[in-house]
Amino acid sequence: MQIKSPTFLRSLTQTLVLPLLSVVTAVLVGSLFMLLNGYNPLAAYAGMLDGAFGSPTSVARTLLSAIPLLFSGLSVAFAFKGGLFNIGGEGQLFLGAVASAWVGVAFAGLPGVIHMTLAVLAGFIAGALWGGISGALKAYTGAHEVITTIMLNNLAIILAGWLVSQGGEGQTPGPLRDPDPLNIVPRTAQVAESARLPVLFKLGSESINFGLILAILAILIIWWLVWRSTFGFELRMVGLNPSAGKYAGVNVKRTTITTMAIAGGLAALAGAIETLGRNYYFAPNFNTGYGFDGIAVALLGKSHPLGVGLSAVLFGAMDAGTTRMQLAARVPSEIIQIVQALVLVFIAAPEIIRFIYRMRLEKEERAALSAGWGQR
Amino acid sequence: MSDIVLEVRGITKRFPGVLANDQVDLTLRQGEILALLGENGAGKSTLMNIVYGLYHPDEGELLVKGQAVKLNGPRDAIGRGIGMVHQHFQLIPVMTVAENVVLGEEVVRAGGVLDRAKAEQRVRDLSHQYGLEVDPAAIIEELPVGTQQRVEIVKALYRKAEILILDEPTAVLTPQEGEELFAIMRELAARGVSIIFISHKLKEVLAVATRIMVMRAGRVVGEAEPAEATEASLASMMVGRDVILQVPKAPAKPGDVVLHVDALTALDDRKHQAVSGVSFEVRAGEILGIAGVQGNGQTELVEVLTGLRASGGGRVTIGGRDLTHATARDYTLAGGAHIPEDRHRYGMVLQYTVADNLVLNYYFQAPFARGLQVNQPAVDANAVQQVKAFDIRTPTIDTRGGSLSGGNQQKVVVAREVSRPIKLLIASQPTRGLDVGSIEYIHRQIVVQRDAGCAVLLVSAELDEIMALSDRIAVMYKGQILATLAAADATREQLGLLMAGVH
């Protein structure tokens, strides 16, 4: 008997083929849309590529979008490995941003490294608590995490908004609102220098901050946690077959709560890094939907940390390239949203891609698919 | 011959890496009950799925009533009068019998309204015609499994099936329900329905078939008349070597009490009392068999003992330690092993590799865990050793558990549970759905554990299994133990009566 299957490389390429074909097909179908509407797809995609990778500044913009997308994508992917669907990334991200801004402002005077670490941790913990609520509700009452995370999204966004709200007309301003009377925008004060993520290097006119290192670390840590740690062994077991988890002596309730907490913390880090690395304050309008885009990023990345990294870069590039595409080919930004949506459609409905490219479905894969989301 | 209703000629079907059917020929005459006998993976189901139009053969042809046909799915097969009852019923639990029967071919009144009364009448007519007792207005989920199966048969007959394929029909039935099914099969055959009956159980094949065809490794290896065949001759044809149907074992040498259960109660999933005050003990070096018709509280009893279900009262000790409210982890750490009745639900994670499944419930202990990390080299080394020691047929140790055959999956579970130092082994339906070769192997392992001084609690709905292995036999009925007998004194008749609640 062979000890190990020699097919590791083959299965790796097989994993990559489907997302790649989905992207390619989405781009082709997107071209069709543009042609039908009288736009030049070649010019549009050239513009997009230029806007995403054409200059140091555009590469930087791609990266800066990719970092928060990576965290929110990892959040969804990690929860998914534990059989949970975290749609609460958006709310968790808001709370992460507020919490890190609060620590960044309130604890000014602490030494640099400590202050920064505390601020990042505060963001993670805020998201972990928020995600943990959904986990606990699932574990103890059976409430479905899809419902509770969506509800908690609204709650988190409103809470964050109130914390920095304007007040006026007899209302007191939110407790975290910038006390400076000259500032008429609802936002926190600027975080202290000591809490800000250091700039690693300049790329064109943009600065890449320490968030990039955190992103790479996150990929490695999550990979280790899911595939190498005993916790990951339990997490995946509970995700694939909770009954077997119970049989194997895993505390299924605790694992569910921990999984949602870590997922919440990961999404919150996206907000913390945006706040501490780019904006230096929290304002409720800071976010461009990174939390929800995380679902798409995780799906395209097949919930593998490395795949999520690649797909975050792709989505980051699409974000960064949109403006340039609009200018170069006069294509409205909605078109790029169509392409993004098409990628998702093809990923979520792999049968379409398999049909188009006449791919055969392996038996094992079919079993894995049918045991996918929504099984519990 | 004109009475041949179905003919299969030279069918070959390949799957990636497997030759599932290799030049298979088969003929079915009107009114016959043809048993298709073979181990798991012998190609019986593949062949029947081809006949039912679910698979296309790579080579060969199919003749229905002398006419060559090409089936593009079950609908075509049904159109040709071929019906199939699958192992897993295709019924909608919340709908009535009549609704399930007519589903897809509804009787409608003008305006497309379902004519319920007429549907129920048709079902009633069919049940009278073939002696299949079913209440057309009953809700499926409230019916016992045996009756649900009858509904499946009515469904096929409603669609005018003349050829009926039954895939492992007795796998889900109690012995009594099995007998009832056989009576129905004989009745159907007498009325001209031709039946193909897939099975790997020798006794029932001999009891009900009019002709037996044996398959092995994708080929037909022989045919037999039930009058001339014996269990032993069929088993060796099936497995390809002589098989010992009764595992040899020496008299037990019982030692100290290991498992002590006192007045234990438990609720089932619907919060009804399932175990009502059960007391017994199992000593080191003996096998206590718990016989009983399925659904008399055995499942719940085992779940409470192994930490999967909360106990409602009473006391459980293992080796003197109180484990009444133990978790599954506590049970494992106390030296307990558990071969669960449903290996797909509890026994393994189908998507995990064989190696990971072999450490499924003690991955957290040295040497398989090192700090917070899984020690993969140790897990793999363990797998190599177990695969060899327990003769688990798998291409590699990182093949997914789900792609092994049922017998090999069960070997994975058994290997994992008995290869560590244990004091108590609880085996629940350990050979359900397995082929003769695997049953023999697993029975041997259970006896080996007993002889090594392990206390064994065996729960099985198969009376043959209980009688073959147990040193003492307890019969469970409606949540209680009616009697405990020495195996040497127990007779089938006596146990059968106790199982029916008579004492």
Boltz contact constraints between the chains, C-beta under 6 A:
constraints:
  - contact:
      token1: [A, 2]
      token2: [B, 396]
      max_distance: 6.0
  - contact:
      token1: [A, 4]
      token2: [B, 396]
      max_distance: 6.0
  - contact:
      token1: [A, 4]
      token2: [B, 398]
      max_distance: 6.0
  - contact:
      token1: [A, 5]
      token2: [B, 396]
      max_distance: 6.0
  - contact:
      token1: [A, 5]
      token2: [B, 398]
      max_distance: 6.0
  - contact:
      token1: [A, 228]
      token2: [B, 373]
      max_distance: 6.0
  - contact:
      token1: [A, 229]
      token2: [B, 372]
      max_distance: 6.0
  - contact:
      token1: [A, 229]
      token2: [B, 373]
      max_distance: 6.0
  - contact:
      token1: [A, 230]
      token2: [B, 364]
      max_distance: 6.0
  - contact:
      token1: [A, 230]
      token2: [B, 369]
      max_distance: 6.0
  - contact:
      token1: [A, 230]
      token2: [B, 374]
      max_distance: 6.0
  - contact:
      token1: [A, 233]
      token2: [B, 363]
      max_distance: 6.0
  - contact:
      token1: [A, 233]
      token2: [B, 374]
      max_distance: 6.0
  - contact:
      token1: [A, 237]
      token2: [B, 349]
      max_distance: 6.0
  - contact:
      token1: [A, 240]
      token2: [B, 349]
      max_distance: 6.0
  - contact:
      token1: [A, 240]
      token2: [B, 351]
      max_distance: 6.0
  - contact:
      token1: [A, 241]
      token2: [B, 349]
      max_distance: 6.0
  - contact:
      token1: [A, 243]
      token2: [B, 345]
      max_distance: 6.0
  - contact:
      token1: [A, 243]
      token2: [B, 346]
      max_distance: 6.0
  - contact:
      token1: [A, 244]
      token2: [B, 346]
      max_distance: 6.0
  - contact:
      token1: [A, 244]
      token2: [B, 349]
      max_distance: 6.0
  - contact:
      token1: [A, 247]
      token2: [B, 328]
      max_distance: 6.0
  - contact:
      token1: [A, 247]
      token2: [B, 346]
      max_distance: 6.0
  - contact:
      token1: [A, 248]
      token2: [B, 360]
      max_distance: 6.0
  - contact:
      token1: [A, 248]
      token2: [B, 361]
      max_distance: 6.0
  - contact:
      token1: [A, 249]
      token2: [B, 328]
      max_distance: 6.0
  - contact:
      token1: [A, 249]
      token2: [B, 329]
      max_distance: 6.0
  - contact:
      token1: [A, 249]
      token2: [B, 332]
      max_distance: 6.0
  - contact:
      token1: [A, 249]
      token2: [B, 361]
      max_distance: 6.0
  - contact:
      token1: [A, 364]
      token2: [B, 400]
      max_distance: 6.0
  - contact:
      token1: [A, 364]
      token2: [B, 403]
      max_distance: 6.0
  - contact:
      token1: [A, 367]
      token2: [B, 402]
      max_distance: 6.0
  - contact:
      token1: [A, 368]
      token2: [B, 351]
      max_distance: 6.0
